[in-house]
């Protein structure tokens, strides 16, 4: 008999086979035997914990001081919509330091709030801002691709060495295999940012992108352009030419 797909996010029962499985459930899509189905159910329970909303938490005093008293109860509440609205008021005031934004980002897991924190960095000079660099690193390592994509785009504003660390991590995670919802999109974003950053520290991961047969053409295109830009820097031409030649580019 043929195996039935387990329902994924957005599926309507009975399953039509057109939806993607929840991130982390890919290995269980075609569970057939009783043992495999039991394992899939257990895996579903583990994945579902990521979407559970925690009970109301005590708002740290330093975060409470950033908000008007009337908003503090909502900032600590279990409703993500009410929290996002309250944090939106706090962030829109535009008076927060980078360490304040880092504290919010570390405490608040909601993707919309985290996007708001990242948007607050857009108009700032973050080149030497270690707190901003930490926020972007945390965003890349999180579980929301919208947040991750915004962090990748913002990374080009950091020092080239700091930006390269973030982009290298994105490329490594994707090329090693991951449960992100849109890994190829993240790889394209990282290689596109690498063209602007053009750090020699990116030679190895960019070479891995060219070597991969599972990435799309856009990622290859940006990886090649980034390498060529790096090759224009002093003493980098030979190393770049070797990488390009190894993968059929002149």
C-alpha positions as a Markdown table, in Angstrom:
| # | Residue | x | y | z |
|---|---|---|---|---|
| 1 | Unk | 0.0 | 0.0 | 0.0 |
| 2 | Unk | 1.1 | 3.6 | -0.5 |
| 3 | Unk | 1.9 | 5.9 | 2.4 |
| 4 | Unk | -0.4 | 8.8 | 3.3 |
| 5 | Unk | 1.0 | 12.2 | 3.9 |
| 6 | Unk | 0.5 | 13.6 | 7.4 |
| 7 | Unk | -1.3 | 16.9 | 7.4 |
| 8 | Unk | 0.9 | 20.0 | 7.2 |
| 9 | Unk | 0.3 | 23.6 | 8.0 |
| 10 | Unk | -2.6 | 24.9 | 5.9 |
| 11 | Unk | -3.9 | 21.4 | 5.0 |
| 12 | Unk | -7.6 | 20.7 | 4.9 |
| 13 | Unk | -8.7 | 17.2 | 5.8 |
| 14 | Unk | -8.8 | 15.0 | 3.8 |
| 15 | Unk | -5.3 | 15.9 | 2.6 |
| 16 | Unk | -4.9 | 16.9 | -1.0 |
| 17 | Unk | -1.2 | 16.7 | -1.0 |
| 18 | Unk | -0.6 | 20.3 | -2.0 |
| 19 | Unk | 0.6 | 21.9 | 1.3 |
| 20 | Unk | 4.0 | 21.9 | 2.9 |
| 21 | Unk | 4.5 | 20.1 | 6.1 |
| 22 | Unk | 5.3 | 21.9 | 9.3 |
| 23 | Unk | 9.0 | 22.8 | 9.6 |
| 24 | Unk | 10.6 | 19.8 | 11.4 |
| 25 | Unk | 8.1 | 17.3 | 10.1 |
| 26 | Unk | 9.5 | 16.7 | 6.7 |
| 27 | Unk | 11.0 | 13.3 | 7.6 |
| 28 | Unk | 7.6 | 12.0 | 8.7 |
| 29 | Unk | 5.5 | 13.0 | 5.7 |
| 30 | Unk | 5.3 | 9.5 | 4.3 |
| 31 | Unk | 4.9 | 7.5 | 7.5 |
| 32 | Unk | 3.5 | 4.1 | 6.8 |
| 33 | Unk | 3.9 | 1.6 | 9.5 |
| 34 | Unk | 2.4 | 1.8 | 13.0 |
| 35 | Unk | 5.8 | 2.5 | 14.4 |
| 36 | Unk | 6.4 | 5.3 | 12.0 |
| 37 | Unk | 3.1 | 6.9 | 12.6 |
| 38 | Unk | 3.7 | 6.8 | 16.4 |
| 39 | Unk | 7.1 | 8.4 | 15.9 |
| 40 | Unk | 5.4 | 11.0 | 13.7 |
| 41 | Unk | 2.8 | 11.8 | 16.3 |
| 42 | Unk | 5.5 | 12.2 | 19.0 |
| 43 | Unk | 7.4 | 14.5 | 16.7 |
| 44 | Unk | 4.3 | 16.5 | 16.0 |
| 45 | Unk | 3.9 | 17.1 | 19.8 |
| 46 | Unk | 7.5 | 18.3 | 20.0 |
| 47 | Unk | 7.1 | 20.7 | 17.1 |
| 48 | Unk | 3.8 | 22.0 | 18.4 |
| 49 | Unk | 5.5 | 23.1 | 21.6 |
| 50 | Unk | 7.2 | 25.8 | 19.5 |
| 51 | Unk | 3.7 | 27.4 | 18.9 |
| 52 | Unk | 2.4 | 27.3 | 22.4 |
| 53 | Unk | 2.0 | 30.7 | 24.0 |
| 54 | Unk | 3.5 | 30.9 | 27.4 |
| 55 | Unk | 1.5 | 32.1 | 30.4 |
| 56 | Unk | 1.8 | 35.7 | 31.5 |
| 57 | Unk | 5.4 | 36.4 | 32.5 |
| 58 | Unk | 6.7 | 39.0 | 34.9 |
| 59 | Unk | 8.0 | 41.9 | 32.9 |
| 60 | Unk | 11.7 | 42.6 | 33.8 |
| 61 | Unk | 12.0 | 45.9 | 35.5 |
| 62 | Unk | 14.4 | 47.3 | 32.9 |
| 63 | Unk | 11.8 | 46.6 | 30.2 |
| 64 | Unk | 8.9 | 48.0 | 32.2 |
| 65 | Unk | 10.8 | 51.3 | 32.5 |
| 66 | Unk | 10.7 | 51.6 | 28.7 |
| 67 | Unk | 6.9 | 51.7 | 28.5 |
| 68 | Unk | 4.2 | 53.9 | 29.9 |
| 69 | Unk | 2.6 | 52.3 | 33.0 |
| 70 | Unk | -0.7 | 51.8 | 31.1 |
| 71 | Unk | 1.0 | 49.3 | 28.7 |
| 72 | Unk | 3.0 | 47.2 | 31.1 |
| 73 | Unk | 0.3 | 44.7 | 31.8 |
| 74 | Unk | -0.2 | 44.1 | 28.1 |
| 75 | Unk | 3.6 | 43.7 | 27.5 |
| 76 | Unk | 3.7 | 40.7 | 29.9 |
| 77 | Unk | 0.4 | 39.2 | 28.8 |
| 78 | Unk | -0.1 | 35.9 | 27.0 |
| 79 | Unk | -1.9 | 37.4 | 24.0 |
| 80 | Unk | 0.7 | 37.9 | 21.2 |
| 81 | Unk | -1.5 | 40.4 | 19.4 |
| 82 | Unk | -1.9 | 42.7 | 22.4 |
| 83 | Unk | 1.8 | 42.4 | 23.2 |
| 84 | Unk | 2.7 | 43.3 | 19.6 |
| 85 | Unk | 0.4 | 46.3 | 19.7 |
| 86 | Unk | 1.9 | 47.5 | 23.0 |
| 87 | Unk | 5.5 | 47.0 | 21.9 |
| 88 | Unk | 4.6 | 48.9 | 18.7 |
| 89 | Unk | 3.8 | 51.9 | 20.8 |
| 90 | Unk | 7.0 | 51.6 | 22.7 |
| 91 | Unk | 9.2 | 51.2 | 19.6 |
| 92 | Unk | 7.4 | 54.0 | 17.7 |
| 93 | Unk | 8.6 | 56.5 | 20.3 |
| 94 | Unk | 12.1 | 56.2 | 18.7 |
| 95 | Unk | 14.0 | 56.9 | 21.9 |
| 96 | Unk | 15.4 | 53.4 | 22.6 |
| 97 | Unk | 19.1 | 52.7 | 22.8 |
| 98 | Unk | 20.5 | 49.6 | 21.0 |
| 99 | Unk | 20.9 | 47.8 | 24.4 |
| 100 | Unk | 17.2 | 48.5 | 25.0 |
| 101 | Unk | 16.3 | 47.0 | 21.7 |
| 102 | Unk | 18.6 | 44.0 | 22.4 |
| 103 | Unk | 16.8 | 43.4 | 25.8 |
| 104 | Unk | 13.4 | 43.5 | 24.0 |
| 105 | Unk | 14.5 | 41.1 | 21.3 |
| 106 | Unk | 16.0 | 38.6 | 23.8 |
| 107 | Unk | 12.8 | 38.7 | 26.0 |
| 108 | Unk | 10.1 | 38.7 | 23.4 |
| 109 | Unk | 9.8 | 35.7 | 21.0 |
| 110 | Unk | 6.9 | 37.0 | 18.9 |
| 111 | Unk | 7.9 | 37.5 | 15.3 |
| 112 | Unk | 6.0 | 40.7 | 14.8 |
| 113 | Unk | 7.6 | 42.3 | 17.8 |
| 114 | Unk | 11.0 | 41.1 | 16.7 |
| 115 | Unk | 10.4 | 42.6 | 13.2 |
| 116 | Unk | 9.6 | 45.9 | 14.9 |
| 117 | Unk | 12.9 | 45.8 | 16.7 |
| 118 | Unk | 14.7 | 45.2 | 13.4 |
| 119 | Unk | 12.8 | 48.0 | 11.7 |
| 120 | Unk | 14.0 | 50.3 | 14.5 |
| 121 | Unk | 17.6 | 49.6 | 13.3 |
| 122 | Unk | 16.9 | 50.5 | 9.7 |
| 123 | Unk | 17.7 | 54.2 | 10.0 |
| 124 | Unk | 20.6 | 53.9 | 12.5 |
| 125 | Unk | 24.3 | 53.7 | 11.9 |
| 126 | Unk | 25.0 | 50.2 | 13.1 |
| 127 | Unk | 28.5 | 49.7 | 11.7 |
| 128 | Unk | 30.2 | 49.5 | 15.0 |
| 129 | Unk | 27.2 | 48.7 | 17.1 |
| 130 | Unk | 27.8 | 45.5 | 19.0 |
| 131 | Unk | 24.3 | 45.3 | 20.4 |
| 132 | Unk | 22.9 | 45.6 | 16.9 |
| 133 | Unk | 25.2 | 42.9 | 15.7 |
| 134 | Unk | 24.0 | 40.7 | 18.5 |
| 135 | Unk | 20.3 | 41.3 | 17.6 |
| 136 | Unk | 21.0 | 40.3 | 14.0 |
| 137 | Unk | 22.8 | 37.2 | 15.0 |
| 138 | Unk | 19.9 | 36.2 | 17.3 |
| 139 | Unk | 17.5 | 36.9 | 14.5 |
| 140 | Unk | 19.3 | 34.6 | 12.1 |
| 141 | Unk | 19.4 | 31.8 | 14.6 |
| 142 | Unk | 15.6 | 32.1 | 15.4 |
| 143 | Unk | 12.6 | 30.3 | 14.0 |
| 144 | Unk | 11.0 | 33.0 | 11.9 |
| 145 | Unk | 12.0 | 33.4 | 8.2 |
| 146 | Unk | 10.5 | 36.9 | 8.0 |
| 147 | Unk | 12.7 | 38.0 | 10.9 |
| 148 | Unk | 15.7 | 36.2 | 9.5 |
| 149 | Unk | 15.3 | 37.8 | 6.1 |
| 150 | Unk | 15.2 | 41.3 | 7.6 |
| 151 | Unk | 18.3 | 40.6 | 9.6 |
| 152 | Unk | 20.2 | 39.4 | 6.6 |
| 153 | Unk | 19.3 | 42.6 | 4.7 |
| 154 | Unk | 20.4 | 44.7 | 7.7 |
| 155 | Unk | 23.7 | 42.9 | 8.1 |
| 156 | Unk | 25.2 | 44.8 | 5.3 |
| 157 | Unk | 25.3 | 47.9 | 7.6 |
| 158 | Unk | 27.7 | 46.2 | 10.0 |
| 159 | Unk | 31.4 | 46.1 | 9.7 |
| 160 | Unk | 32.4 | 43.6 | 6.9 |
| 161 | Unk | 33.8 | 41.2 | 9.4 |
| 162 | Unk | 30.7 | 41.2 | 11.6 |
| 163 | Unk | 28.4 | 41.0 | 8.5 |
| 164 | Unk | 30.4 | 38.1 | 7.2 |
| 165 | Unk | 29.9 | 36.1 | 10.4 |
| 166 | Unk | 26.2 | 36.4 | 10.1 |
| 167 | Unk | 26.1 | 35.6 | 6.3 |
| 168 | Unk | 28.4 | 32.6 | 6.8 |
| 169 | Unk | 26.1 | 31.2 | 9.5 |
| 170 | Unk | 23.1 | 31.5 | 7.2 |
| 171 | Unk | 24.9 | 29.7 | 4.3 |
| 172 | Unk | 26.3 | 27.0 | 6.7 |
| 173 | Unk | 22.9 | 26.2 | 8.1 |
| 174 | Unk | 21.2 | 26.0 | 4.8 |
| 175 | Unk | 23.9 | 24.0 | 3.1 |
| 176 | Unk | 24.2 | 21.6 | 6.0 |
| 177 | Unk | 20.4 | 21.0 | 5.8 |
| 178 | Unk | 17.8 | 22.7 | 8.1 |
| 179 | Unk | 14.1 | 22.8 | 8.9 |
| 180 | Unk | 13.6 | 26.5 | 8.0 |
| 181 | Unk | 10.5 | 27.1 | 6.0 |
| 182 | Unk | 12.3 | 28.7 | 3.1 |
| 183 | Unk | 15.9 | 27.8 | 3.1 |
| 184 | Unk | 16.6 | 28.6 | -0.5 |
| 185 | Unk | 15.1 | 32.1 | -0.1 |
| 186 | Unk | 17.4 | 32.6 | 2.9 |
| 187 | Unk | 20.4 | 31.4 | 0.9 |
| 188 | Unk | 19.6 | 33.8 | -2.0 |
| 189 | Unk | 19.2 | 36.7 | 0.5 |
| 190 | Unk | 22.6 | 35.8 | 2.1 |
| 191 | Unk | 24.5 | 35.5 | -1.2 |
| 192 | Unk | 22.9 | 38.7 | -2.4 |
| 193 | Unk | 24.1 | 40.5 | 0.7 |
| 194 | Unk | 27.5 | 39.0 | 0.3 |
| 195 | Unk | 27.9 | 40.9 | -3.0 |
| 196 | Unk | 27.6 | 44.1 | -1.0 |
| 197 | Unk | 29.7 | 43.0 | 1.9 |
| 198 | Unk | 32.4 | 41.4 | -0.2 |
| 199 | Unk | 34.5 | 40.1 | 2.7 |
| 200 | Unk | 37.3 | 37.6 | 2.1 |
| 201 | Unk | 35.9 | 35.7 | 5.1 |
| 202 | Unk | 33.1 | 34.6 | 2.8 |
| 203 | Unk | 35.3 | 32.7 | 0.3 |
| 204 | Unk | 34.7 | 29.2 | 1.8 |
| 205 | Unk | 30.9 | 29.4 | 2.2 |
| 206 | Unk | 30.5 | 31.0 | -1.3 |
| 207 | Unk | 32.6 | 28.2 | -2.7 |
| 208 | Unk | 30.2 | 25.7 | -1.0 |
| 209 | Unk | 27.2 | 27.5 | -2.6 |
| 210 | Unk | 28.7 | 27.0 | -6.1 |
| 211 | Unk | 29.5 | 23.4 | -5.3 |
| 212 | Unk | 25.9 | 22.6 | -4.2 |
| 213 | Unk | 23.6 | 21.0 | -6.7 |
| 214 | Unk | 20.5 | 21.7 | -4.5 |
| 215 | Unk | 20.6 | 25.5 | -4.5 |
| 216 | Unk | 18.8 | 27.6 | -7.1 |
| 217 | Unk | 20.3 | 29.6 | -9.9 |
| 218 | Unk | 19.9 | 33.0 | -8.1 |
| 219 | Unk | 22.1 | 31.8 | -5.2 |
| 220 | Unk | 24.8 | 30.6 | -7.6 |
| 221 | Unk | 24.6 | 33.9 | -9.6 |
| 222 | Unk | 25.0 | 36.1 | -6.5 |
| 223 | Unk | 27.8 | 33.8 | -5.1 |
| 224 | Unk | 29.7 | 34.2 | -8.3 |
| 225 | Unk | 29.3 | 37.9 | -8.3 |
| 226 | Unk | 30.3 | 38.2 | -4.7 |
| 227 | Unk | 33.5 | 36.1 | -5.4 |
| 228 | Unk | 34.4 | 38.3 | -8.4 |
| 229 | Unk | 34.0 | 41.4 | -6.3 |
| 230 | Unk | 36.2 | 39.9 | -3.6 |
| 231 | Unk | 38.8 | 39.0 | -6.2 |
| 232 | Unk | 39.3 | 42.7 | -7.0 |
| 233 | Unk | 40.8 | 43.2 | -3.6 |
| 234 | Unk | 44.5 | 43.1 | -3.0 |
| 235 | Unk | 46.0 | 39.6 | -2.9 |
| 236 | Unk | 42.6 | 37.9 | -3.4 |
| 237 | Unk | 42.6 | 37.4 | -7.1 |
| 238 | Unk | 44.4 | 34.0 | -7.3 |
| 239 | Unk | 42.3 | 32.5 | -4.5 |
| 240 | Unk | 39.0 | 33.6 | -6.1 |
| 241 | Unk | 40.1 | 32.5 | -9.6 |
| 242 | Unk | 40.9 | 29.0 | -8.2 |
| 243 | Unk | 37.4 | 28.7 | -6.6 |
| 244 | Unk | 35.6 | 29.9 | -9.8 |
| 245 | Unk | 37.6 | 27.7 | -12.1 |
| 246 | Unk | 36.9 | 24.7 | -9.8 |
| 247 | Unk | 33.2 | 25.2 | -10.5 |
| 248 | Unk | 33.4 | 26.0 | -14.2 |
| 249 | Unk | 33.5 | 29.8 | -14.1 |
| 250 | Unk | 36.2 | 31.8 | -15.8 |
